[in-house]
């Protein structure tokens, strides 16, 4: 299996929202999107496989060095890193966006919780927002505004969905008193994203946010509903 095929398989199994969104991108761009999304999955799962903050820091440092090596054309023997090396060679993707993604994930394995919505939204932008920025850049577009608003909306919806999972791990991203505010802010950011003109070519990068209304109604909507929501958003040209 090629590195890009391995990434596609990872995203298909582990991140179906982004997988089906990427299918609306031009065929030549999809492998790069799958590489980015597989990389994001690997970062996100660090906290699941390394419960101790020190171990998580070591694994995140491995990924930081892996990205640096991939950018230098010396990828490590890992399919995601190898696909990322080709993605970086073919696209102008700022190193700072990768660094922010990695830095933000250190929080996941910590015992910390967010003190307020501003801190949570900064985390959402550093993770989901930066991933959308990278995807939009792969699709030959600059879209910082939509990436911030759509990225935060999608990340907040995801955190609200995953509260039972995080509770099982004794990880609390939000104090109970902020849960209602998080729902309100999710809707606010989605509305803001919809008001910003998005470059048509970049739409697949933001399509996951089209699923936010479904996630606010139920944590696990059926796949066919999500596919219809993505298709309808692609047809009308906006999330």
C-alpha positions as CSV (number, residue, x, y, z in Angstrom):
1,X,0.0,0.0,0.0
2,X,1.4,3.4,-0.9
3,X,1.8,6.1,1.7
4,X,-1.1,8.1,0.3
5,X,-3.3,5.0,0.1
6,X,-2.5,4.3,3.7
7,X,-3.5,7.8,4.7
8,X,-6.8,7.5,2.7
9,X,-7.6,4.3,4.6
10,X,-6.9,5.9,8.0
11,X,-9.1,8.9,7.2
12,X,-11.9,6.6,5.8
13,X,-11.9,4.6,9.0
14,X,-11.2,7.2,11.6
15,X,-12.3,10.5,10.3
16,X,-15.3,9.9,7.9
17,X,-16.5,13.5,8.0
18,X,-13.3,14.8,6.5
19,X,-13.0,11.7,4.2
20,X,-16.4,12.3,2.5
21,X,-15.7,16.1,2.4
22,X,-12.4,15.5,0.6
23,X,-14.2,13.5,-2.1
24,X,-15.6,16.8,-3.3
25,X,-12.1,18.1,-4.0
26,X,-10.4,17.6,-7.4
27,X,-9.0,14.1,-7.7
28,X,-5.4,15.4,-7.9
29,X,-5.7,17.2,-4.6
30,X,-7.4,14.5,-2.5
31,X,-4.2,12.6,-1.7
32,X,-2.7,15.7,-0.1
33,X,-5.9,16.3,1.9
34,X,-5.8,12.7,3.1
35,X,-2.2,13.1,4.2
36,X,-3.1,16.2,6.2
37,X,-6.2,14.5,7.8
38,X,-4.2,11.4,8.6
39,X,-1.6,13.5,10.3
40,X,-4.2,15.3,12.3
41,X,-5.6,11.9,13.4
42,X,-2.2,10.8,14.5
43,X,-1.9,14.0,16.6
44,X,-5.4,13.6,18.0
45,X,-4.8,10.1,19.1
46,X,-1.7,10.9,21.1
47,X,-3.7,11.6,24.2
48,X,-5.6,8.3,23.8
49,X,-2.5,6.2,23.7
50,X,-0.3,8.2,26.1
51,X,-2.3,9.1,29.2
52,X,0.7,10.6,31.0
53,X,1.5,14.2,29.9
54,X,5.2,13.4,29.7
55,X,4.7,10.5,27.4
56,X,2.3,12.6,25.2
57,X,5.0,15.3,25.1
58,X,7.5,12.8,23.9
59,X,5.2,11.6,21.1
60,X,4.3,15.1,20.1
61,X,8.0,15.9,19.9
62,X,8.4,12.9,17.6
63,X,5.8,14.3,15.3
64,X,7.3,17.7,15.4
65,X,10.7,16.3,14.4
66,X,8.9,14.1,11.8
67,X,7.3,17.2,10.2
68,X,10.7,19.0,10.1
69,X,12.3,15.9,8.4
70,X,9.4,15.7,5.9
71,X,9.8,19.4,5.1
72,X,13.5,18.8,4.5
73,X,12.8,15.9,2.2
74,X,14.0,13.3,4.7
75,X,10.9,11.6,5.9
76,X,10.9,9.0,8.6
77,X,9.8,5.4,7.8
78,X,6.1,6.0,8.5
79,X,3.4,6.2,5.8
80,X,1.8,9.4,7.1
81,X,5.1,11.1,7.4
82,X,6.1,9.9,3.9
83,X,2.8,11.2,2.4
84,X,3.2,14.4,4.3
85,X,6.7,14.9,2.8
86,X,5.2,14.7,-0.7
87,X,2.4,17.0,0.3
88,X,4.9,19.6,1.6
89,X,7.0,19.3,-1.5
90,X,4.0,20.0,-3.7
91,X,2.3,22.7,-1.6
92,X,3.3,25.9,0.1
93,X,2.1,25.0,3.6
94,X,3.4,27.3,6.5
95,X,5.4,25.6,9.2
96,X,3.7,27.8,11.8
97,X,0.3,26.2,11.1
98,X,1.8,22.7,11.8
99,X,3.5,23.9,14.9
100,X,0.2,25.4,16.3
101,X,-1.5,22.1,15.6
102,X,1.1,20.1,17.5
103,X,1.3,22.6,20.4
104,X,-2.4,22.6,20.9
105,X,-2.6,18.8,21.2
106,X,-0.4,18.9,24.3
107,X,-3.5,20.0,26.2
108,X,-5.4,16.8,25.3
109,X,-3.2,14.6,27.6
110,X,-3.0,17.2,30.4
111,X,-5.2,17.4,33.5
112,X,-6.1,21.0,32.6
113,X,-9.6,22.3,31.6
114,X,-10.3,25.5,29.8
115,X,-11.1,28.3,32.2
116,X,-13.3,30.2,29.7
117,X,-14.7,30.2,26.2
118,X,-11.9,32.4,24.9
119,X,-9.4,29.7,25.8
120,X,-11.5,27.0,24.3
121,X,-12.0,28.9,21.1
122,X,-8.3,29.5,20.8
123,X,-7.7,25.8,21.1
124,X,-10.4,25.1,18.5
125,X,-8.9,27.5,16.1
126,X,-5.4,26.1,16.6
127,X,-6.6,22.6,15.8
128,X,-9.6,22.5,13.6
129,X,-9.1,26.0,12.2
130,X,-5.5,25.4,11.3
131,X,-6.3,22.1,9.6
132,X,-8.9,24.0,7.5
133,X,-6.3,26.6,6.6
134,X,-3.9,23.9,5.5
135,X,-6.6,22.2,3.4
136,X,-7.7,25.4,1.8
137,X,-4.1,26.2,0.9
138,X,-3.8,22.7,-0.7
139,X,-6.9,23.7,-2.7
140,X,-5.1,26.9,-3.9
141,X,-7.0,29.3,-1.7
142,X,-6.4,31.7,1.1
143,X,-9.3,31.7,3.5
144,X,-8.3,32.6,7.0
145,X,-11.7,34.1,8.0
146,X,-13.8,31.1,7.0
147,X,-11.2,28.7,8.4
148,X,-11.4,30.4,11.8
149,X,-15.1,30.6,12.0
150,X,-15.9,27.2,10.5
151,X,-13.0,25.5,12.3
152,X,-14.1,26.7,15.7
153,X,-17.8,25.8,15.0
154,X,-16.8,22.2,13.9
155,X,-14.4,21.8,16.8
156,X,-16.9,23.0,19.4
157,X,-19.5,20.7,18.0
158,X,-17.1,17.8,18.2
159,X,-16.2,18.5,21.8
160,X,-19.8,18.6,22.8
161,X,-20.4,15.3,21.0
162,X,-17.4,13.7,22.8
163,X,-18.3,14.7,26.4
164,X,-19.2,11.1,27.4
165,X,-15.9,9.8,25.9
166,X,-13.8,12.4,27.7
167,X,-15.7,11.8,31.0
168,X,-14.8,8.1,30.7
169,X,-11.2,9.2,30.5
170,X,-11.6,11.7,33.4
171,X,-10.8,14.5,31.0
172,X,-12.9,17.6,31.2
173,X,-12.4,20.1,28.5
174,X,-15.2,22.4,29.9
175,X,-16.6,23.1,33.3
176,X,-20.3,22.2,33.4
177,X,-21.3,25.8,33.6
178,X,-19.9,26.5,30.2
179,X,-21.7,23.8,28.3
180,X,-24.7,26.0,27.4
181,X,-22.3,28.8,26.3
182,X,-20.4,26.4,24.2
183,X,-23.6,25.5,22.2
184,X,-24.4,29.1,21.8
185,X,-20.9,29.9,20.6
186,X,-21.0,27.0,18.2
187,X,-24.1,28.4,16.5
188,X,-22.5,31.9,16.5
189,X,-19.4,30.8,14.7
190,X,-21.3,28.7,12.2
191,X,-23.5,31.7,11.4
192,X,-20.4,33.9,11.1
193,X,-18.7,31.4,8.7
194,X,-21.8,31.3,6.5
195,X,-21.7,35.1,6.1
196,X,-18.1,35.1,4.8
197,X,-17.6,34.6,1.1
198,X,-15.6,31.4,0.6
199,X,-13.4,30.8,-2.5
200,X,-15.3,28.1,-4.4
201,X,-12.3,26.0,-4.9
202,X,-11.7,25.9,-1.1
203,X,-15.2,24.7,-0.2
204,X,-14.2,21.0,0.4
205,X,-11.9,22.2,3.2
206,X,-14.9,23.7,5.1
207,X,-17.5,21.1,4.3
208,X,-17.2,19.3,7.7
209,X,-18.7,22.4,9.3
210,X,-21.9,21.7,7.3
211,X,-22.5,18.8,9.7
212,X,-22.6,21.1,12.8
213,X,-26.4,21.5,12.8
214,X,-26.8,17.7,12.8
215,X,-24.4,17.3,15.7
216,X,-26.2,20.0,17.7
217,X,-29.3,17.9,17.4
218,X,-27.8,14.5,18.2
219,X,-24.3,13.3,18.8
220,X,-24.3,10.4,16.3
221,X,-26.5,11.1,13.3
222,X,-26.7,8.3,10.7
223,X,-24.2,8.3,7.9
224,X,-26.8,8.9,5.2
225,X,-27.9,12.1,6.8
226,X,-24.4,13.4,7.0
227,X,-23.8,12.4,3.4
228,X,-26.9,14.3,2.3
229,X,-25.9,17.3,4.3
230,X,-22.4,17.4,2.7
231,X,-23.9,16.9,-0.8
232,X,-26.4,19.7,-0.3
233,X,-23.7,22.0,0.9
234,X,-21.5,21.2,-2.1
235,X,-24.4,21.8,-4.5
236,X,-25.4,25.2,-3.0
237,X,-21.7,26.2,-2.7
238,X,-21.6,26.9,1.0
239,X,-21.8,25.4,4.4
